[in-house]
Amino acid sequence: MANAAAAVLYRIYELPWSTGLEQDSKFRKTAQIAIAALVVLALVIALLPVPPSDRTQVPEVPKRLAKLVLERKAPPPPPPPVVEKAPD
């Protein structure tokens, strides 16, 4: 009987889906490397030169779009207002 009680006290309570310390440290190391790589990539992209845009030039509208805008159908006229006659 004493052996059964001692076995319960020294039981390892670990869930089947829990990870070990080794896996946790591998994940943290991989996550830190990935975040560092993304930060470096973001800094490189931010420092790339951007050609200046000329805002005085108006971009040419494609003919298909201009045709679509010009051929727009006229909206139907609004319905005539309803006039109620007062009872005599």
C-alpha positions in Angstrom: 0.0 0.0 0.0 2.8 2.4 0.8 4.4 1.7 -2.6 1.2 2.7 -4.4 1.1 6.0 -2.5 4.8 6.7 -3.2 4.2 6.0 -6.9 1.4 8.6 -7.1 3.6 11.3 -5.4 6.4 10.9 -7.9 4.3 10.8 -11.0 5.2 13.2 -13.7 2.2 15.3 -14.6 2.9 16.1 -18.2 0.3 16.4 -20.9 0.8 14.6 -24.2 0.8 17.8 -26.2 3.1 19.8 -24.0 6.5 20.5 -25.4 9.8 20.0 -23.7 12.4 22.7 -22.8 14.5 21.7 -25.7 11.7 22.3 -28.2 10.8 25.6 -26.5 14.4 26.9 -26.8 14.6 25.9 -30.5 11.3 27.7 -31.2 12.5 30.9 -29.4 15.8 30.8 -31.3 14.0 30.3 -34.7 11.5 33.1 -33.9 14.3 35.5 -32.9 16.2 34.8 -36.1 13.1 35.3 -38.2 12.2 38.6 -36.5 15.8 39.8 -36.9 15.7 38.9 -40.6 12.4 40.8 -41.1 13.7 43.9 -39.3 16.8 43.9 -41.4 14.7 43.5 -44.6 12.4 46.3 -43.5 15.3 48.6 -42.9 16.8 47.8 -46.3 13.5 48.4 -48.1 13.0 51.7 -46.2 16.5 52.9 -47.2 16.1 52.2 -50.9 15.9 55.4 -53.1 12.5 56.3 -54.4 12.4 58.2 -57.7 10.7 61.6 -57.3 7.2 61.8 -58.8 6.3 64.7 -61.0 2.9 66.0 -59.8 2.6 68.6 -62.5 2.1 66.0 -65.2 -1.4 64.7 -65.4 -1.5 60.9 -66.2 -3.2 60.0 -69.4 -6.6 58.4 -69.0 -6.9 55.1 -71.0 -9.4 55.4 -73.9 -11.5 52.5 -72.6 -12.0 54.2 -69.3 -12.8 57.5 -71.0 -15.3 55.8 -73.3 -17.0 54.1 -70.3 -17.3 57.4 -68.5 -18.6 59.3 -71.5 -21.2 56.6 -72.5 -22.8 56.6 -69.0 -26.6 56.3 -69.2 -28.7 59.3 -68.0 -30.5 58.5 -64.8 -34.3 58.1 -65.1 -36.3 61.2 -64.3 -37.7 61.3 -60.8 -41.4 60.2 -60.4 -43.9 63.0 -60.3 -44.9 64.1 -56.8 -48.1 62.7 -55.5 -50.7 65.3 -54.7 -53.4 64.3 -52.3 -56.7 66.0 -52.7 -58.5 67.2 -49.6 -61.9 65.8 -49.0 -64.8 68.3 -49.7 
